[in-house]
Amino acid sequence: MKVVDLMKRPVQTATPATPVQEAARLMNEKKVGCLPVLEGGRVAGMLTDLDIRAGLAQGKDLSRASCADLMSGNVACLDHGASVEEAVRAMDASGVHHLPVLGKGGALAGILALADLAMHVMFSAAPNGPPADAEDMGEMTLGIPEPTLADEVLRLAARDAWR
């Protein structure tokens, strides 16, 4: 399976000049944990909820900060033709939970989250396919008599992706 089959689109984005407060409001409104920061149509960085918390912990005045002040640079990205296995390796190597997916010409085409991968793994093993809504996630079992810790972590990650 390819990342293009699992990635989310359209992607909420910011620019380096976007005020952090505006970016945080957008992240909260859209219920996303990160925003790719685009400059000239290219991914220049990534602003995550962790970056915002770190800025607060460091005493930065976020009312005056822009995304450029807090974003992580040198973002690991995936080509839209990459496999799911390549995505897992890239997330592991980079220590991230979100990867921008680039289309033709290097433009942002989508974003792939660890939760998307967890849901894929769960649903591919579920006898009845994906649940209808978040309520069904709590009742979903994979038909395993005694779930392992990994099964439970995947179930929780997939359930949280619905919220």
C-alpha positions as CSV (number, residue, x, y, z in Angstrom):
1,M,0.0,0.0,0.0
2,K,1.1,3.5,-0.8
3,V,1.0,6.6,1.5
4,V,-1.2,8.3,-1.0
5,D,-3.9,5.8,-0.1
6,L,-3.8,6.8,3.6
7,M,-2.7,10.4,3.7
8,K,-5.1,13.2,4.7
9,R,-6.0,16.0,2.4
10,P,-6.5,18.9,2.1
11,V,-3.8,19.9,4.6
12,Q,-4.1,22.9,6.9
13,T,-0.9,25.0,6.5
14,A,0.7,28.1,7.8
15,T,3.5,30.4,6.6
16,P,6.6,31.5,8.5
17,A,5.0,34.8,9.1
18,T,1.7,33.4,10.5
19,P,1.3,34.4,14.2
20,V,1.6,31.4,16.5
21,Q,-1.7,32.4,18.2
22,E,-3.4,32.2,14.8
23,A,-1.8,28.8,14.0
24,A,-2.8,27.5,17.4
25,R,-6.4,28.6,16.9
26,L,-6.4,26.8,13.5
27,M,-4.9,23.6,15.0
28,N,-7.5,23.7,17.7
29,E,-10.4,24.4,15.3
30,K,-9.4,21.7,12.8
31,K,-8.3,19.3,15.6
32,V,-4.8,18.7,14.1
33,G,-1.5,18.3,16.0
34,C,0.7,20.1,13.5
35,L,0.8,22.5,10.6
36,P,3.3,22.3,7.7
37,V,4.8,25.7,7.2
38,L,5.0,26.6,3.6
39,E,7.2,29.2,2.0
40,G,7.0,29.7,-1.7
41,G,4.8,26.6,-2.0
42,R,7.4,24.4,-0.4
43,V,7.6,22.8,3.0
44,A,9.9,25.0,5.0
45,G,9.1,23.6,8.5
46,M,6.5,22.0,10.7
47,L,4.8,23.6,13.7
48,T,3.6,21.0,16.2
49,D,1.6,21.3,19.4
50,L,4.9,20.2,21.1
51,D,6.7,23.2,19.6
52,I,4.1,25.5,21.0
53,R,4.3,23.9,24.5
54,A,8.1,24.1,24.3
55,G,7.9,27.8,23.5
56,L,5.6,28.4,26.5
57,A,7.9,26.4,28.8
58,Q,10.9,28.5,27.5
59,G,9.1,31.7,28.5
60,K,8.6,32.9,24.9
61,D,6.0,35.6,24.3
62,L,3.7,33.6,22.0
63,S,1.5,36.7,21.5
64,R,4.3,38.1,19.5
65,A,5.8,34.9,18.0
66,S,5.5,33.8,14.4
67,C,5.6,30.2,13.2
68,A,9.2,30.8,12.0
69,D,10.1,31.4,15.7
70,L,8.9,28.0,16.9
71,M,8.8,25.7,13.9
72,S,11.0,22.7,13.4
73,G,13.1,23.0,10.2
74,N,14.7,20.2,8.0
75,V,11.4,18.4,7.9
76,A,11.4,14.7,6.8
77,C,9.0,14.4,3.9
78,L,7.7,11.5,1.8
79,D,7.1,11.1,-1.9
80,H,3.4,10.3,-2.7
81,G,4.6,7.0,-4.2
82,A,6.3,5.9,-1.0
83,S,5.1,2.7,0.6
84,V,3.6,2.4,4.1
85,E,6.7,0.6,5.2
86,E,8.9,3.4,4.0
87,A,6.6,5.8,6.0
88,V,7.0,3.8,9.2
89,R,10.8,3.7,8.8
90,A,10.9,7.5,8.1
91,M,8.8,8.3,11.2
92,D,11.0,6.0,13.3
93,A,14.2,7.5,12.0
94,S,13.0,11.1,12.3
95,G,11.2,10.6,15.7
96,V,8.1,12.3,14.4
97,H,4.4,11.4,14.3
98,H,3.5,13.4,11.1
99,L,5.1,13.4,7.7
100,P,4.2,15.8,4.8
101,V,3.6,13.9,1.6
102,L,4.9,15.6,-1.6
103,G,3.4,15.2,-5.0
104,K,4.7,16.0,-8.4
105,G,7.2,18.9,-8.4
106,G,7.7,18.7,-4.7
107,A,4.4,20.4,-3.8
108,L,2.6,19.4,-0.6
109,A,0.0,16.8,-1.5
110,G,-1.1,15.5,1.9
111,I,0.0,14.6,5.4
112,L,0.4,11.2,7.0
113,A,0.1,10.7,10.7
114,L,1.1,7.8,13.0
115,A,-2.6,7.5,13.9
116,D,-3.4,7.0,10.2
117,L,-0.9,4.1,10.1
118,A,-2.3,2.6,13.3
119,M,-5.8,2.7,12.0
120,H,-4.6,1.0,8.8
121,V,-3.0,-1.8,10.7
122,M,-6.0,-2.2,12.9
123,F,-8.6,-2.2,10.1
124,S,-6.6,-4.6,7.9
125,A,-6.8,-7.1,10.8
126,A,-10.5,-6.4,11.7
127,P,-12.9,-8.9,10.4
128,N,-15.7,-6.3,9.9
129,G,-13.6,-3.5,8.6
130,P,-13.5,0.1,10.0
131,P,-16.0,1.2,12.7
132,A,-18.8,3.6,11.8
133,D,-17.8,6.2,14.4
134,A,-15.7,6.9,17.5
135,E,-18.2,5.1,19.7
136,D,-17.7,1.8,17.8
137,M,-13.9,2.1,18.4
138,G,-14.3,1.3,22.1
139,E,-16.2,-1.9,21.3
140,M,-13.9,-3.0,18.4
141,T,-11.9,-6.1,18.9
142,L,-9.5,-7.8,16.6
143,G,-10.7,-11.3,17.5
144,I,-7.6,-11.9,19.6
145,P,-8.5,-13.7,22.9
146,E,-6.0,-11.8,25.0
147,P,-4.8,-8.6,23.2
148,T,-1.2,-7.7,23.5
149,L,0.0,-4.3,24.6
150,A,0.7,-3.4,21.0
151,D,-2.9,-4.3,20.1
152,E,-4.2,-2.0,22.9
153,V,-1.9,0.8,21.9
154,L,-3.0,0.6,18.3
155,R,-6.7,0.5,19.4
156,L,-6.2,3.7,21.5
157,A,-4.3,5.5,18.8
158,A,-6.9,4.7,16.2
159,R,-9.8,5.7,18.6
160,D,-8.1,9.0,19.3
161,A,-7.8,9.7,15.6
162,W,-11.6,10.0,15.5
163,R,-11.6,12.8,18.0
